[in-house]
Amino acid sequence: MANSEATGEALDLARQNELFERATPEEILAWTTSHFVPDAVLTMSFQHEGVVIAHMLRDVAPDTPILFIDTGYHFPETLAYRDELVARFGFPIRNLTSVMPRAEFVAKYGDDLYNRDPDLCCKINKVEPMQLALRGVRAWINGRRRDQAVTRTKMPIIERLQGGIVKVNPLANWSSRDTYRYLTAHDIPTHPLFEQGYTSIGCAPCTRPVLPGEDERAGRWAGKNKTECGLHTFLGGDDAASETPEEAAPQTDARGPERIDPERSPVERTPRATGS
């Protein structure tokens, strides 16, 4: 049985955050994976920050699962980049897909829901698969940085979410230059769209290159009253344990068959969770 510290219940998050402000990302990852083994995961969409963390984990904790949500709307370049890095570095990817089969989704909502109701589109294709994948997870590692957008400037390095999950942001203090230096130093290729001005890359219909003077995430849902897909808000934060500017979105019980295209990718796919 996990001890109380490993469950996050006895963690002094304020003290831990103070210590982590002076720690390297590798040290933060080592602490996280040792405290929460085997229930820590990394989520990534093959943007550069996630790639950096996945590469660090090869030395720190190589068996840490890496969750990738295939929304059905990714750029072909993103999927090719994913497959290239998986083949080269052996990242232990678990490919998640919508709980609603594609044909059912299109029949019910059409194939342009992202334009009419991007929040609902993200909920179905991103949030619900993540809700299933996080069942049983105690530590959630991700690649957010504080300087990516104004909504992230006060983000702590470690925070406790509703339900007790500990969320870890090991690159919170990094800049895009730090990320690029790491990629260069370790001979890791960049995303094919990066040189075309895409500094934050999500689904193809909802992403454009950024313009001079814009923040990195300005190309996401441009023209919409939307700044986050919901993955980093649906669990909210435990106000008694962490300070985060994001408010919780309503959480639903996601059920349904996993949508799998057997020709889409060679990476591992996670079976649909059952039960509550």
N, C-alpha and C positions, 0 to 999 in steps of 0.2 A: 504494500500500500504506500502511496506517495506521502511524504512527510508534509507538514503544514507549510513549510517554506516553499516547497516545490509547487504546491497548489496556488501559490500567490497570496494565501490568506495572511501569512505572517510577514510579508515583505514590507519593509519601510521604504515606500516608493520615493518619498522625498529624499531620503538619505542615499538611496540607490541612484537616483537621478543626479544628485550632487557628485557622486563618485564617477558616474559615467560621463559627465561633462569633460573629464580629464582622461578618459580612456580611449583607446583606439577601437575602431569597429571590430577588429579581430578579437579584442579582449571582451567586448560586449557580447559577441557571438559565442565565445567560449563559455562565458558565464551562463548565457541563456540556454545553450544546448546541454550543459552539464546539469543545470538545475531542473530542466523540464524534460529530459530524455525519458521515454521516446516520443513525447507528445508535443514537440515543437515542429513547426512547419514554416517554410518561406513561401510567400506568394509573390509572383512576378508576372509581368506581361512582356518580358524581354525588352524592357527599356534598360538603359545602361546601368542604373543604380541596382536593379535586381540582378543583372548579370554580374556586377561586381561582388555582391553578397554571395551569390551562388558560387562564384569562383573562390571566395574566401572560405566558404564552407567545405570545399574539397579538402582543405588541410585541417580545419577546425573540427568538423563533424560531417563527414562525407555521406552519411546515410540519412541526413535530414531531408524529408520529402519536400519537393518543390511543386507548388500548385500553380497551374496555368489554366486560365479560363478561356476556352475557345468559344467566343460569342457567335461565331458564324459571320462576323462582319470585319474581321481583322484584315489589314493589308496583306496581300500575298507576300510582300517583302518581310513582314513580321513572321509569318509562318516559315518562310525559307530561312530566316535568321535563327529562329528557334531550332529548326532541324539541324542547321549547320553547327550550332554550339552544342547541342545534345550529342551529335556524332563526334565532335572534337573533344569535349570535356567529360562526357558521360554523366551529365546532370541527371539526377533521379526525378524526372518530370512525371507528374500525374496530371493528365489532361482532363479538365472538367468541361462539361457541356451543359446546356440548358436542360432543366427538368421537363420542359415542354418540347415534344418532337417538332422538328422544323416545319413539317407540313401542317401540323395543327396550329402552330404559331402564325404562319402566313395566312391560313384560312380564317383565323379569328381576328387578326390584327392587320393583315396586309404586310407588305415587305418594306414599308416606309414608316413604321412606328417610331423609329429613331427621330424622324423629322416632326411628327405630330405630337408625340408624347415621349421625349427622351428619358424621363424618369422611369416610366413604366417599362420601356425597352431595357434599360439598365437593370431594373429590378428582376425581370424575367431571365435575362441572359447573363447577368453577372452576380447579383446579390443572392438569388435563390440557390444557384449552384454552390456559392461560397458558404451559405448557411449550412447546407448539408455537409460540406467538406470539413467544416470547423467543429463538427460534433466530436467530442472527445479530445479536442486540441486544448492545450493549456498555455502554449506560448505561440504567438503569431508574429513572425519576423517579416518586415516589409522594407521597401527602399525609399520611403519618403524623406525629403530634405526640407528644412525650414525655409530656405530661400527660394523654393520653387514657386510659391504663391503667397499672397497675404493671408490666406486662410490657414497657412501652416506655420506661421512665424513663431507661435507660442507652443508649438508641439513639444511635449516632453520626449525624452529618449525612451523611457519606459512608462507605460500607463496600464491601468487595469480597466477592462471593459465590463459592461454588464454581463453577468454570468460567470465572472471570475477570470476570463481569458486575459493573460498578460500580453500586451502588444508592445513590440520592441522595434524601435526606429534607429538602428545602429549608425546610419549615415545622416542623422539629423543635423549635425554640425558641418557636414561637408558642403562644398560648392560643386557646380558642374565642372569646374576646372580640376578639382580633386578627383572626380569620377573619371574624367578623360585621362588624367595622368596615370591613374591605376590601369585603365585599359591599355594605354600605350606601353607602360612598364611591363605588362604581362602578355603583350602581343595578342590581345583580344580584339577581334574586329568590331567595328562600330555598326550600328543598325544602318542598313542601306539607305534609309530615308533621312538620316541625320544630316548629311551634307546638302540635302535639298531644303533645309530650313525647318524640319520637323524636330523640335526639341522635346516635345511630349507627345507620345504616339499611342493612340487608343484605337477605336474602331474607325475604319476608313471613312464612312459617311459623316462622322462627327469630329474629324480632325483635319486641320489645315496647317500649313507652315506659319510660324510666328513672324510678325513684322518687327522691324527695328524699334527698340524701346519697349516692346511688350515683355511681360514675364513669360517664363517657360511654358506655362499652361494656358496661355491666352488662345492657343489654337484649338483647344478642346471645347466643343459645343459653342463655337463662336456665334454670337447673335442670339443665344439662348440665355435665359436666366438660370444658369446652371454652371457650377464650378467643380462638382465632385460626382462621380458615378454612383456613389452610395456604398461602395465596399468599405470605405473608411468612416462611415457615419452610421451604418445600420445597427451596430451594437452600442454606439454611443460610448460614454465613459462613466466610470463609477466616481461620482462627484466627491465621495468621501475619501477616495484613494488617489485620484489623479486630476490634473487640471487640463482640460482640452477644450478648444473653442467650438468643437463640432457637437451638434445635438443629435440625439438618436432619432433615426427614422423608424417608422413602425416595422416590426419584425413579423413575418408571416411564416407559417409552417409549410415549407416547400416540399411537395411530393410529386411524383410522376416519373415516367420512364426517362432514362438518359438518352439524349440524342447523340448518336454515334455515326460518323461517316467513316467506314473502314478504310477508305482510300485517302483520308485527310492527312494522317500523320502516323509515323512509326512509333511515337512515344506511347508510354503506358497510359491507359485510361482507367479512371477510378470507377468502380462499380457504384451503382445507385445505392444510396443509403436507404434503409428501411426502418420503420418504427419511428418513435418520437424521441 
